[in-house]
C-alpha cells in the first residue's frame, strides 16, 4: 500500500550503493506502509517494479539495497552517532557505525559465559565485551560520560524499562543519543499476546517487577511457547532458569503512549521514530540542559 509519493532530493541519496542513482535527474520515491520500501521511477512515469530490477543491473546495485536504501539502522546510525559510547547486548549483531565512532560493548557476562548461555549461536562471531555490567543499571559507567547508548532489542527483556531508560539518560552527556530498537508485536512471536498497558510499567517501577514476574512467564508459556498440557510446569521451569523472555509487549500505538510518558519523565527529544520491518527504531536525544527527575 502506498503511503506517500515524494521527490527525493539527490543529495539525500547517501548510501554508497545509491550514489549511482544521482545521475538520474528525475526520480520519484514511493514509501510503502508495510516495509518502508522505496521504488524509483522516472518522474511522471508509470511505476514498474521491473524498472527497479533493470536499474539495479545497470548500476550493479543489489536489488534488496535498492528496495531498502536508506531508512534503516545503518543510515540512522551514520546520521546520529558520533564520538564514543556504549552498545548493550550486541552479541553477534552489533550496530554498524562509522569508522570514526568508538563503541564499547557491554554485556552481563564475558564472552565464554555468553557462549555457554547461547549454544545456538556457537558459529557466530561475538563482539568483544569491554564492560561486564548489568545493562539496566550500568553501575560501572559514570554519569554524563557517553555520547550515545545503543540498545537494540533489549528493552523488552527488562523487567523495569522505566528504570532502564533512566539509566541510559543518566550516563549520557547533554545532547547524547539513545539509539533504541524494539520489536513491534504484530510482526513477531509476541503477536498473540496483549500489549502491556502503560499503567503496568509504572506499577512495575513503583512496586518492583517481582509482583508481575510470574504472570509474564505464564503468559509467555501460554501465548508464545503455546504450552497447553504443562503450562504451569513449563512457566516455572523458565522462571527458575531466569530465562530472558520478552517481559513486555508493544505495538505501535502502545509504544507511542509509553514514549510520550517517558518523554514527560526524562525530557528528551524524539529525533526519529521509524517503523522498519519487525521493529520500531527510535533515536532520542538528551536535552542540553536537562534537569533529571527522580522517578
Ligand atoms: Zn511487568
Boltz pocket constraint, residues with backbone or C-beta under 6 A from the ligand:
constraints:
  - pocket:
      binder: B
      contacts: [[A, 159], [A, 200], [A, 204], [A, 209], [A, 212], [A, 213], [A, 216], [A, 247], [A, 248]]
      max_distance: 6.0
